[in-house]
């Protein structure tokens, strides 16, 4: 039997207990994807479910419903789905595990016990042990270790890794498609509510004003995913420091840095010290500085792209951007090196991307599944080109979330090719784009 994706697994789990028709819009909101993606998954699942003697009944205006000949088939499918799924999905789709992981990360290096966790969450010790195994498999790739001893259980690892894991946990539960808007905030409704839940509204409002002043002094605005990322990490930094957990001292050496940005980071740190009534080590300035220079700039159509390109580029970034365009051009057998819009768009993204790789800073792309599902030709080609150009950072060093943003630039470039050269017919054959151009 062909494997289904974790998202398709969740879709089936959503439909299984419902004995009424469910609209595509409701499913899309639950999965945090577009209705087109839901339709595509449903088409695949129709074939997959045929082996279970089940069907997905579609009714115009009402939605879809899972149909089976008997209840036994539904129960067997439910049992199978409960045993499948990736570690991150098994982790994020269980609110109790998210709470336990959040507690362990927030309190590390302090210990707790299985008995205390069992009493707190009103479940058996055996269930807690199973939850801890899943949490352990989730934190291990993040550079953290779950330590079990006679005295208790705790998470062990560097302070930076703990902060990254906390950010990953929070990002994993944010619903960026949550309806509504927060009038007084740039954050989407889902992000705002999640951050307020974890850190309190007063601290969220404080960090918002901190970032507003930062953008004003730097004369440029952060792109949306980077804004949420630095917002989250500053809140985590404040939370950890007030509980006695600061970054370790850096080795003193000659540092090359942008004095203007570093000065802004220093000013932000002073305001944070006043806010939490706690002195902070100089190393935390570097923490803020790294996140600023690893953030992409927001460029709107009316903005001067050439100015943004000048501000957010370097010799290394220009070289990598050129190599990336050349690699993609070779794969599709079309020369895109003269496409200035492609070069400018990629260059603005590449410099902070390099910084994120160097500082091991991760961003989330909330549109990733839509990009993978709808740009099915350009996505794998972009991934190949990126892995080829960034091979010096290690195998598959650039995450799918990052590749997703780059894919959109190459898709736009392909559409410009079609428009400018009046391509009358075109298709991907193997790894090459074959086209017939009107002369």
MOCOR-V745195 format. One line per field, one symbol per residue. ss: DSSP state (A for helix, B for strand, O for the rest). psi: psi as a letter, one per 20 degrees, with the letter a starting at -180 (. if undefined). burial: b if it has 9 or more other ideal C-beta (glycine too) atoms within 8 Angstrom, else e. A space follows every 50 residues. Layout:
ss=???
psi=???
burial=???
This chain:
ss=OOOOOAAAAAAAAAAAOOOOOBOAAAAAAAAOOOAAAAAAAAAAAAAAAA OOOBBBBBBOOOBBBBBBOOAAAAAAAAAAAAAOOOAAAAAAOOAAAAAA AAAAAAAOOOOBOAAAAAAAAOOOAAAAAAAAAAAAAAAAOOOOBBBBBO OBBBBBOOAAAAAAAAAAAAAAAOOOOOOOOOOOOOOOAAAAAAAAAAAO AAAAAAAAAAAAAAAAAAOOOBOAAAAAAAAAAAAAAAAAAOOOOOOOOO OOOOOOOOAAAAAAAAAAAAAAAAAAOOOOOOAAAAAAAAAAAOOOBOOO OOOOAAAAAAAOOOAAAAAAAAAAAAAAAAAAOOOOOOOAAAAAAAAAAA AAAAAAAAAOOOOOOOOAAAAAAAOAAAAAAAAAAAAAAOAAAOOOOOOA AAAAAAAAAAAAAAAAAAAAAOBBBBBBBOOBBBBBBOO
psi=pqqqrhghghgghhhgipkrppqhggggggikrrhghggghhgghgghih ijlqqoppppihbqqppqhrhgggggghgghhirqqghghghjohghggg ggggghipjqqarhgghghhjlrrhhhgggghgggghhhgijkqpopprh iaprpprqhghggghggggghhipnijpqrqohjqiqrgggghghhghiq hghghghghghghghghikqqqqghhghghgghggggggghijknrqqpq pprppprohghhhggghgghhhghgilpqqqhhhghggghhgijpqqpor hiqnhhghgghlrrggggghgghgggghgghikpojiinhhgggggghhg ghgghhghjlpqqpoijghggghhlhghghgggggghghkhiirplhprh gghgghghghghghhhggghjlphqqqpodjqopqopp.
burial=eeebebbbbbbbbbbbebeebbebebbbbebbbeebbbbbbbebbbebbb ebebebbebeeebbbbebeeeebbebbbeebeeeeeeebbbbebebbbbb bbbbbbebeebbebeebbeebeeeeebbbebbebbbebbeebebebeeee eebbbbbebebbbbbbbbbbbbbbebbbeeebeeeebbbbbbbbbbeebe eebbebbbebbebbbeebebebbebbbbbbbbbbbbbbbbbeeeebbeee eeeeeeeeeebbebbbbbbebbbebbeeebeebbbbbbbbbbbbbbbbee eeeebeebbeebbeeebbebbbbbbbbbbebbeeebbebebbbbbbbbbb bbbbbbbeeebbbbbeebbbbbbbbeebbebbbbbbbebbbeeeeeebeb bbbbbbbbbbbbbbebbbeebebeeeeeeeebbbbeeee
